[in-house]
Amino acid sequence: MNIIDLHCDVLMKLWESKGELRFADAPELQVNKARLQQGQVKVQCFAIFIEPDLPSDQKFQVALEQIHYFYQEVLGKNPDIVHIKEWSDFDRLNIGQIGAMLTLEGVDAIGNDITKLETLYRLGVRSVGLTWNNANLAADGAGEPRGAGLTLFGKRIVQLNNKHQVLTDVSHLSEKAFWDVMELADYPIASHSNAKKLCNHPRNLTDEQATAMFQKGGLIHVVYNPPFVKTTGKATISDLIKHIDHFCSMGGVKQIGFGSDFDGITSFIVNLEDASKSQNLINELLKHYSEEQVRGFASQNFLDRRPRIGR
Ligand SMILES: [Zn+2]
């Protein structure tokens, strides 16, 4: 069954290796083309992620370098990988093709310069998360003790996302910033977050947050990172499915998807260690849910609710 994965960090690894790692099949990558094919991942989102410790004046340069590797290593060397630049591009993928979409994980790279964000849109960025765990000029992240909401600049970014029909990603935001985004965003989404009720981690969403996301018509894509799945012991696929069960019990059955976080995580759910294992999750879900429901989680919920179509 075809899967849409809303989050991975493989661009950071391609950038760190300075072009040494082949996207086609490098075994060091949890997401590479061979593994996407094996796991039937039909569309993979590629996050631009910049280390918060990098000097501020180098961050936009690094964002452009990561985009360079996306164009050169991911797209350029793999003609069967197709760049998704518009929401309708999802409908044009042929059998054997894999879609690739750029996303931005935190706006640190643009500093206070909105034209840099416009440039990133033009290069293909279709989803923007305002922060990683730290604070920046737009908002506070989930790891920032101050816990503030959006700045005026952050609000401007959400409005610009709306205008361009770009998703605003709430994963990694502080709780206050989450609520500010929910007030303003036309296309809110949580690209890689689980339920706090089942695993009390600052990166996960409270029931109130999840309810608000579902009421607003947004999506929550569950993440395969063990610390966000379970507080103790080894995390299994069944443990991850408990988060899906929980979100479904809140009415989210048509608003749940997947956001693996591959290449951004260092521990793994058993039997879900890289993209090639993705169908193990599908097969386990099929024991609990109807085929139509599982198809929803895997891709259809996102397709139905992407901008221009469902919202
Ligand atoms: Zn992340």
Residues whose N, C-alpha, C, O or C-beta is under 5 A from the ligand:
A	BS01	ZN	none
